[in-house]
Amino acid sequence: MTGSEHAAEWHCLRAAIGAASELALGHFRSGSAHWYKGPGQVVTAADLEVDRLLHEALIGAFPDDGWLSEERPDDLTRLRRRRVWVVDPIDGTRAFADGLPEFAISVALLVDDLPVLGVVCNPATAESFEAEQGRGAWLDGTPLQVSARREIATARLLSSRTEMRRWAELLPEMAFTDISSLAYKLALVAAGRFDGLVSLRPTHDWDVAAADLLIAEAGGRLSAADGAPLVLNRPVPRHIGLAAAGTEALHRALIARLDVARPTARGGGSATADALP
């Protein structure tokens, strides 16, 4: 990128994402073998191979950087590194395994725990959403701009399939669409195709690090379900609940409704895994 202080990183990252996309598509079209690494946690051969490819490319080029990904044991030396790559090789693995084009490769580079580069790529739709801190967000060279929607009653919102029953009961006046990959959903909010997203499910840094930058650089806001900023690269890189919106007005309205929806909120606490469906 002309004028970017991260030109070398972009060159390496784009090449790695391109190769990872081809690898993922090969598995997607042929039906990647999959198994369960835990209750409800699907993993495929593509997850592991894409993770290996990205690690070899990025850490091979920048060996002093730290690494955090869903498919690799967490090396806590990342906490002592200024720069950390945060990766989800296949976000939306269940959709990927089922042959649905609702998955993404998500990669972010953190510097001092803040995302400075981010890519969310959906190989099945040939979309690669990119962002750089202070330089904007774009898709195929076209700048991204979040929705200007302010009113909650007319908002087009995204969430997960497993939460649809929750929202039908608690937020019946809102229009929800369910898409599998969280990173891809958030990229669509950054692109203004949807007005926002809400979730009370647990997420991890690899789900949100790149999308956090995409939404911020497109003019929107992503936060925890209580409105607090996301804090990345902690010893336990886990978050409970999210709210994303294109405008501050809609974000505030979503936070207020999530406060009612969170079972422990009335007691002054915050949502916990035990309170989730």
C-alpha positions in Angstrom: 0.0 0.0 0.0 1.3 3.4 -1.0 2.3 5.4 2.1 1.5 2.6 4.6 4.1 2.0 7.3 3.0 -1.7 7.1 3.7 -2.2 3.4 5.8 -5.3 4.1 3.2 -6.8 6.3 0.5 -6.2 3.7 2.5 -7.8 1.0 3.0 -10.9 3.1 -0.5 -11.0 4.5 -2.3 -10.7 1.1 -0.1 -13.4 -0.4 -0.8 -15.6 2.6 -4.6 -14.9 2.5 -4.7 -15.7 -1.2 -2.9 -19.0 -0.7 -5.1 -19.8 2.4 -8.3 -19.1 0.4 -7.3 -21.5 -2.4 -6.5 -24.1 0.2 -9.8 -23.6 2.0 -11.8 -23.6 -1.3 -10.2 -26.9 -2.3 -11.5 -28.5 0.9 -14.9 -26.7 0.7 -15.6 -28.0 -2.8 -14.5 -31.5 -2.1 -16.0 -31.9 1.4 -13.4 -31.6 4.1 -13.1 -34.3 6.7 -14.4 -33.1 10.0 -14.6 -34.3 13.6 -15.4 -32.9 17.1 -12.7 -31.5 19.3 -15.2 -30.9 22.1 -19.0 -30.7 22.7 -20.4 -28.9 19.7 -17.0 -27.8 18.5 -16.4 -28.9 14.9 -13.0 -28.9 13.4 -12.0 -29.8 9.8 -8.7 -30.7 8.1 -9.0 -27.3 6.4 -8.9 -25.5 9.8 -5.5 -27.1 10.7 -4.0 -26.8 7.2 -5.0 -23.1 6.8 -3.7 -22.4 10.3 -0.3 -24.1 9.4 -0.1 -22.2 6.1 -0.7 -18.8 7.7 1.7 -19.5 10.6 4.5 -20.5 8.3 3.9 -17.4 6.1 3.5 -14.8 8.8 5.8 -16.0 11.5 8.2 -17.1 8.9 8.4 -13.5 7.6 8.2 -11.9 11.1 9.8 -14.4 13.5 9.8 -12.0 16.5 6.0 -11.6 16.4 3.6 -13.5 18.7 0.8 -15.8 17.6 -2.7 -16.5 18.8 -5.1 -18.7 16.9 -8.0 -21.0 17.5 -6.3 -24.1 16.2 -2.9 -23.9 17.9 -2.0 -24.3 21.6 -1.8 -20.8 23.2 1.8 -19.7 23.6 1.6 -17.1 26.4 4.9 -15.6 25.3 2.6 -13.5 23.1 1.9 -11.4 26.2 5.5 -10.2 26.1 5.5 -9.4 22.4 4.7 -5.9 21.0 3.3 -7.5 17.9 0.9 -10.4 17.8 -0.9 -12.1 14.9 -4.5 -13.1 15.8 -5.9 -15.8 13.5 -9.1 -17.8 12.9 -8.2 -20.1 10.0 -11.9 -21.0 9.4 -14.5 -19.0 11.3 -17.8 -20.6 10.8 -16.5 -24.2 10.7 -19.9 -25.8 11.0 -21.2 -23.9 7.9 -18.0 -24.8 6.1 -18.4 -28.5 6.9 -22.1 -28.3 5.8 -21.2 -26.7 2.5 -22.6 -23.3 3.3 -20.7 -20.2 2.0 -20.9 -18.5 5.4 -17.3 -18.9 6.6 -14.3 -16.7 6.7 -10.5 -16.5 7.3 -9.8 -13.8 9.9 -6.4 -12.3 10.5 -5.4 -9.3 12.5 -2.0 -7.8 13.5 -2.0 -6.3 17.0 0.6 -3.8 18.1 0.6 -3.0 21.8 -2.6 -5.0 22.0 -4.5 -2.8 19.5 -5.4 -4.0 15.9 -3.5 -2.2 13.2 -4.2 -4.4 10.3 -7.2 -6.7 9.7 -8.5 -8.9 7.0 -11.8 -10.9 6.9 -11.9 -13.0 3.8 -14.8 -15.2 2.6 -13.2 -17.4 -0.1 -16.6 -18.8 -1.1 -18.0 -15.4 -2.0 -14.6 -13.9 -3.2 -14.8 -11.1 -0.7 -11.8 -9.8 1.2 -12.5 -7.0 3.7 -9.4 -5.1 4.8 -8.6 -2.3 7.2 -5.6 -0.4 8.5 -5.6 1.7 11.6 -6.0 5.3 10.7 -6.3 4.6 6.9 -9.8 3.2 6.6 -11.5 0.0 5.6 -12.2 -1.3 2.1 -13.4 -4.1 -0.1 -11.7 -4.5 -3.5 -10.5 -1.0 -3.3 -13.9 0.5 -2.4 -14.1 2.3 0.9 -16.4 0.7 3.5 -19.0 2.8 5.3 -21.3 1.6 8.1 -25.0 2.1 8.0 -26.4 5.4 9.2 -29.4 3.7 10.8 -30.3 5.2 14.3 -33.6 3.7 15.2 -33.7 0.3 16.7 -37.2 -0.6 15.4 -36.1 -0.4 11.8 -32.7 -1.9 12.2 -31.5 -4.9 10.2 -29.5 -6.9 12.7 -27.4 -10.0 12.7 -26.9 -12.7 15.3 -26.3 -16.4 15.5 -28.7 -19.2 14.7 -28.5 -20.5 18.3 -29.8 -17.1 19.6 -32.8 -16.7 17.3 -35.2 -18.0 19.9 -33.8 -15.7 22.5 -34.3 -12.6 20.3 -37.8 -13.7 19.1 -38.9 -13.7 22.8 -37.0 -10.7 24.1 -36.7 -8.4 21.1 -39.7 -9.4 18.9 -39.9 -6.0 17.1 -36.4 -6.3 15.6 -35.5 -7.9 12.2 -32.8 -10.5 12.6 -30.8 -12.5 10.0 -28.6 -15.4 11.0 -25.2 -16.1 9.3 -22.7 -18.6 10.7 -19.3 -16.8 10.8 -19.1 -14.1 13.4 -16.1 -12.5 11.6 -18.1 -12.4 8.4 -21.2 -11.0 10.1 -19.2 -8.2 11.6 -17.5 -7.5 8.2 -21.0 -7.1 6.7 -21.9 -4.6 9.4 -18.7 -2.7 8.5 -19.8 -2.7 4.9 -23.2 -1.2 5.8 -25.1 -4.2 4.5 -26.6 -4.7 8.0 -27.1 -2.1 10.7 -25.7 -4.0 13.6 -25.2 -7.2 15.5 -26.0 -8.4 19.0 -24.9 -11.6 20.8 -24.6 -12.9 24.3 -22.5 -15.9 23.4 -18.8 -16.3 24.4 -16.4 -15.2 21.7 -12.6 -15.1 21.5 -10.0 -12.7 20.1 -9.6 -14.6 16.9 -13.3 -14.1 16.2 -13.3 -10.4 16.6 -9.8 -8.8 16.3 -9.9 -8.1 12.6 -13.6 -7.2 12.6 -13.1 -4.7 15.4 -10.7 -2.8 13.2 -12.9 -3.1 10.2 -15.9 -1.6 12.0 -13.9 1.2 13.7 -12.3 2.2 10.4 -15.7 2.1 8.6 -17.1 4.6 11.2 -19.0 2.2 13.5 -18.5 0.7 16.9 -18.0 -2.8 18.3 -18.1 -3.4 22.0 -18.8 -5.9 24.7 -22.4 -6.5 25.5 -22.2 -4.0 28.4 -20.8 -1.3 26.1 -17.2 -1.6 27.3 -14.4 -1.6 24.7 -13.0 -4.9 23.7 -9.6 -5.6 25.3 -7.5 -7.9 23.2 -4.5 -10.1 23.9 -5.3 -10.9 27.6 -4.1 -14.1 29.2 -7.6 -15.6 28.6 -8.7 -14.1 25.3 -12.4 -14.5 25.8 -15.4 -12.2 25.7 -19.0 -12.6 26.8 -21.4 -10.9 24.4 -21.0 -8.3 21.7 -22.8 -5.3 20.3 -22.0 -3.6 17.0 -23.7 -0.8 15.2 -23.0 1.8 12.6 -24.1 4.8 14.7 -23.7 5.7 18.4 -27.4 6.1 18.7 -28.1 2.6 17.6 -25.3 1.2 19.6 -26.6 2.9 22.8 -30.1 1.5 22.0 -28.7 -2.0 21.5 -26.7 -1.9 24.8 -29.8 -0.8 26.6 -31.8 -3.7 25.3 -29.0 -6.2 25.9 -28.9 -5.0 29.5 -32.5 -6.1 29.9 -31.8 -9.4 28.0 -28.8 -10.4 30.2 -30.2 -12.5 33.0 -27.8 -11.3 35.7 -27.9 -7.7 34.6 -30.7 -6.7 37.0 -28.5 -7.9 39.9 -25.7 -5.7 38.9 -23.6 -8.4 37.4 -22.8 -9.3 33.8 -23.7 -12.2 31.5 -21.8 -15.4 32.2 -21.4 -18.6 30.3 -24.0 -20.2 32.7 -26.6 -17.7 31.6 -26.2 -18.5 27.9 -28.4 -20.9 26.0 
